[in-house]
Amino acid sequence: MSKPRILVARAVFPETIARLEQHFEVASNQSDDSWSKAELIAQLQGKQGVFTTGSERIDAELLAACPELKICANMAVGYNNFDVDAMAAHGVVGTNAPDVLTETTADFGFALLMATARRIAESEHFLRAGHWSKWSYDMFAGAEIHGSTLGIIGMGRIGQGIARRGAHGFGMKVIYHNRSRLDAALEAECKASYAGKEELLKTADHVVLVVPYSAASHHTIGAAELALMKPTATLVNIARGGIVDDAALAVALREKRIAAAGLDVFEGEPKVHPDLLTVPNVVLTPHIASATVPTRRAMAELAADNLISFLTGRGPKTPVTPVPAVPSGAR
């Protein structure tokens, strides 16, 4: 029986490709070319599966043009690149890579919070430019972290990880806002208390965003929300681009309506709003919150696991869409 055919849409670890080749006929993009939608559709012809990284949009137009496609496996916990309704309508399963990146991403979120509050990037640029000639008592004086109030919007696994780091490691008072309140035992473990969104924004010294992107969460933080925050507060976004109105944030930073921001994700990335590049009080990183070698390997392996498990008839491991019947011809 011939092997199913799959596409790996972006460059990944060679070991992952080798593993997939044990089960499939693999076409891969190890040159990491940036394909247009038309080019991606062309590459997907005759393929039953695709390994995606979160940047490839899987929508109704693509699905209609790729009738043999049965599974799209994201090497990411987020899946806002999937049109879930369209995939369900076409009987195509989508999977993500949860859990394996939780602690690494929480580490990075807290690192970005610290860099933002303590003005690390701003002070490094100052030093590299040769401006440091003497010490002064108020030079790059930032915000306290220990003992301050940490507000988390989005209290899933990563949000809980950040809460634990803040409460247990830095003695922070943790408040959170979420679509649904955590049970009492989990709140106690995280030393976190529930707050309304407006109350959180008004109260927190540091606000961290960890919500999944959807139409409902678009611009969760805009001009009105920024106006509620303390002028001494910081904002960190490790969720998805579009959760924050980047243009409104740039204005708030320039006018010092909030003290600083740390951003790992952006609207329309890899493009960054040009106004964010001209304000000094923002730390910018290129979507690297999960970027450690062990974690990225685990993400790639889980995406591969989903492809192998589904296309060999055992079902997907971490589906985010309804699961259709096992594909015909599965072994």
MODA-V897880 format. One record per residue. OMEGA is omega in whole degrees, -180 to 180 (999 if undefined). NEAR is the number of other ideal C-beta (glycine too) atoms within 8 Angstrom. Layout:
# MODA-V897880
[[OMEGA:NEAR] [OMEGA:NEAR]]
This chain:
# MODA-V897880
[[-179:4] [180:4] [171:7] [-179:13] [179:12] [175:16] [169:14] [-164:15] [178:12] [178:11] [176:7] [-178:12] [178:8] [179:6] [178:7] [177:13] [-179:13] [179:8] [180:10] [-178:15] [175:8] [-174:5] [-170:11] [160:12] [-170:8] [165:11] [-175:10] [-179:9] [-177:13] [172:9] [177:5] [176:7] [175:5] [-177:4] [168:10] [177:6] [-179:9] [179:6] [177:8] [178:12] [179:11] [180:7] [-176:12] [-178:13] [179:8] [-178:5] [176:14] [-179:11] [176:17] [175:15] [-177:16] [-178:15] [180:11] [-179:11] [-179:6] [-177:12] [177:7] [-174:15] [-174:8] [-180:9] [-180:7] [-177:13] [179:14] [-178:8] [-177:8] [-171:11] [-180:5] [-176:8] [-178:14] [-176:12] [174:17] [-175:14] [-179:15] [171:16] [-177:13] [175:10] [177:9] [180:11] [178:12] [171:9] [179:11] [166:12] [-171:10] [-180:10] [180:6] [179:11] [178:15] [-179:10] [-179:7] [-180:10] [180:6] [-179:14] [173:14] [178:16] [177:16] [-177:11] [-179:15] [171:9] [-173:6] [-178:9] [-173:14] [-173:11] [178:7] [-180:12] [176:14] [175:13] [-177:9] [179:14] [179:16] [176:11] [179:8] [175:15] [-178:16] [179:10] [-180:11] [-177:17] [-176:13] [172:10] [-174:12] [-179:10] [-179:9] [-178:12] [177:10] [177:8] [178:9] [-179:10] [-178:9] [180:6] [178:6] [-177:5] [-176:6] [180:6] [179:3] [176:4] [173:3] [-171:5] [-176:4] [-176:4] [179:7] [174:8] [-176:6] [-177:8] [174:13] [173:7] [-180:11] [177:7] [-180:7] [-179:11] [-180:11] [177:17] [-178:16] [176:16] [-173:15] [-171:13] [171:13] [-175:9] [-177:8] [177:13] [178:15] [177:14] [178:13] [178:16] [180:16] [179:13] [-179:12] [-175:12] [-174:15] [-177:6] [-173:7] [178:9] [-179:6] [168:12] [-175:8] [171:14] [-178:16] [173:17] [-175:13] [178:12] [176:2] [-178:4] [176:6] [175:13] [-171:6] [-178:6] [-180:6] [174:9] [-180:13] [179:7] [-179:8] [-174:14] [-175:10] [177:14] [-176:7] [176:10] [171:11] [-177:6] [-179:9] [179:7] [180:9] [-177:15] [180:12] [-170:9] [-169:9] [170:14] [179:12] [-180:16] [179:15] [-178:15] [-179:15] [-178:14] [175:11] [-180:10] [173:12] [177:7] [-179:4] [-178:4] [178:10] [-179:9] [170:8] [175:11] [176:13] [-177:10] [-178:9] [-179:6] [178:11] [180:14] [179:8] [-174:8] [177:14] [176:8] [178:8] [-173:7] [174:13] [180:15] [179:16] [178:15] [172:14] [-175:14] [178:11] [171:10] [-177:11] [173:9] [179:15] [170:16] [-173:10] [179:14] [178:8] [179:11] [179:14] [178:14] [-179:11] [179:12] [-179:15] [-178:8] [178:6] [174:8] [164:10] [-172:15] [-173:10] [177:16] [173:14] [-173:15] [174:14] [-177:12] [-170:11] [173:13] [177:9] [-178:6] [17:10] [173:6] [178:6] [179:10] [-174:12] [-180:6] [178:11] [-179:15] [-176:8] [177:6] [-175:10] [-170:5] [176:10] [175:13] [-175:13] [176:9] [-170:10] [174:7] [-175:9] [-174:8] [-180:13] [-168:12] [159:7] [-177:7] [180:5] [-179:7] [179:12] [175:11] [180:11] [177:11] [179:14] [-179:12] [179:10] [175:13] [177:15] [178:13] [-179:9] [179:15] [-178:16] [-176:10] [-177:11] [-174:17] [172:16] [168:9] [-177:8] [179:5] [-179:8] [-180:12] [-175:9] [-178:10] [174:11] [177:9] [173:11] [-177:6] [179:7] [179:7] [177:3] [-178:7] [179:12] [180:4] [178:6] [-177:10] [999:5]]
